[in-house]
Amino acid sequence: MITRMETGTRMSKIVIHGQTVYLCGQVGAGATVADQTRDCLSRVDALLEQAGSSREHILQAIIWLADMADFAEMNAVWDAWVPEGHAPARACGEARLARDELRVEIIVTAALKA
């Protein structure tokens, strides 16, 4: 069974299949990469909660940065957010994002809480 939440014409914000939660890419507001990363991760937290999961259950994260020069600044926020002992598999790369003001986008796959 597949459950789709907050579904529009183009995409769903959350898709649940079996015990796995897939979130659409999340971006955040703010002037700096740190601000955008914090806001983005706050959105991830809210969607995971809505889906019945949490950051402790993240399996994989894919992070896109508009400029890899922002890697350390993003990582400082990320490292403080990830619960100790629960670091997911992760990839990070540089990509042109949907709008010029965006500096970071995070895509998360997680397990449902048991």
C-alpha positions as CSV (number, residue, x, y, z in Angstrom):
1,M,0.0,0.0,0.0
2,I,1.2,3.5,-0.8
3,T,0.0,6.5,1.2
4,R,0.5,10.0,-0.2
5,M,0.2,13.1,2.0
6,E,-0.1,16.8,1.0
7,T,-0.4,15.8,-2.6
8,G,-0.6,18.3,-5.4
9,T,-0.5,18.1,-9.2
10,R,3.3,17.9,-9.3
11,M,4.3,16.0,-6.2
12,S,3.4,14.8,-2.7
13,K,5.3,16.2,0.3
14,I,5.2,12.7,1.9
15,V,5.0,9.2,0.4
16,I,4.8,6.2,2.7
17,H,5.4,2.7,1.3
18,G,5.5,-0.2,3.7
19,Q,7.6,1.1,6.6
20,T,9.5,3.7,4.6
21,V,8.8,7.4,4.5
22,Y,10.0,9.5,1.5
23,L,10.0,13.3,1.7
24,C,10.1,15.7,-1.2
25,G,13.1,18.0,-1.3
26,Q,13.0,20.6,1.5
27,V,14.3,24.1,1.2
28,G,14.4,26.9,3.8
29,A,14.2,30.6,4.1
30,G,17.0,32.9,5.3
31,A,19.9,35.0,4.2
32,T,22.7,32.5,5.0
33,V,23.3,28.8,4.3
34,A,23.1,28.2,8.1
35,D,19.7,30.0,8.3
36,Q,18.3,28.1,5.3
37,T,19.6,24.8,6.7
38,R,18.0,25.3,10.1
39,D,14.7,26.3,8.5
40,C,14.9,23.3,6.1
41,L,15.6,20.9,8.9
42,S,12.7,22.3,10.9
43,R,10.5,21.5,7.9
44,V,11.9,18.0,7.7
45,D,11.1,17.5,11.5
46,A,7.5,18.6,10.9
47,L,7.0,16.3,7.9
48,L,8.6,13.3,9.7
49,E,6.3,13.9,12.7
50,Q,3.3,14.1,10.4
51,A,4.3,10.8,8.7
52,G,4.9,9.0,12.0
53,S,8.7,9.1,12.0
54,S,11.5,11.3,13.4
55,R,15.1,12.3,12.8
56,E,16.2,9.3,14.8
57,H,14.7,7.1,12.0
58,I,16.3,8.8,9.0
59,L,17.8,6.2,6.7
60,Q,19.3,8.4,4.0
61,A,19.7,12.1,3.3
62,I,20.7,13.7,0.0
63,I,21.9,17.3,0.3
64,W,22.3,19.7,-2.6
65,L,24.2,22.9,-2.2
66,A,24.2,25.8,-4.7
67,D,27.9,26.2,-3.9
68,M,30.2,23.6,-2.3
69,A,32.0,26.5,-0.6
70,D,29.0,26.4,1.8
71,F,29.8,22.8,2.9
72,A,31.3,23.6,6.3
73,E,28.6,26.1,7.2
74,M,25.8,23.7,6.3
75,N,27.6,20.8,8.1
76,A,27.8,22.9,11.4
77,V,24.0,23.1,11.4
78,W,23.5,19.5,10.2
79,D,25.9,18.0,12.8
80,A,24.1,19.8,15.7
81,W,20.7,18.6,14.4
82,V,21.5,14.9,13.9
83,P,21.0,12.9,17.1
84,E,24.1,11.3,18.4
85,G,24.3,7.7,17.2
86,H,21.7,8.2,14.5
87,A,23.6,9.6,11.6
88,P,22.0,8.4,8.3
89,A,23.7,7.4,5.1
90,R,24.3,10.7,3.4
91,A,25.5,12.3,0.1
92,C,26.1,16.0,-0.6
93,G,26.8,17.6,-3.9
94,E,26.6,20.9,-5.8
95,A,23.6,21.6,-8.0
96,R,21.7,24.5,-9.5
97,L,18.6,24.9,-7.3
98,A,15.1,25.9,-8.4
99,R,15.5,29.6,-7.4
100,D,18.6,31.8,-7.3
101,E,18.1,32.6,-3.6
102,L,18.1,29.0,-2.5
103,R,21.5,27.7,-1.1
104,V,20.5,24.2,0.2
105,E,18.0,21.5,-0.5
106,I,17.6,18.3,1.6
107,I,15.9,15.1,0.5
108,V,15.2,12.5,3.3
109,T,14.1,8.9,3.4
110,A,13.2,7.5,6.8
111,A,11.7,4.5,8.5
112,L,8.4,4.7,10.4
113,K,8.6,4.5,14.1
114,A,8.0,1.0,15.3
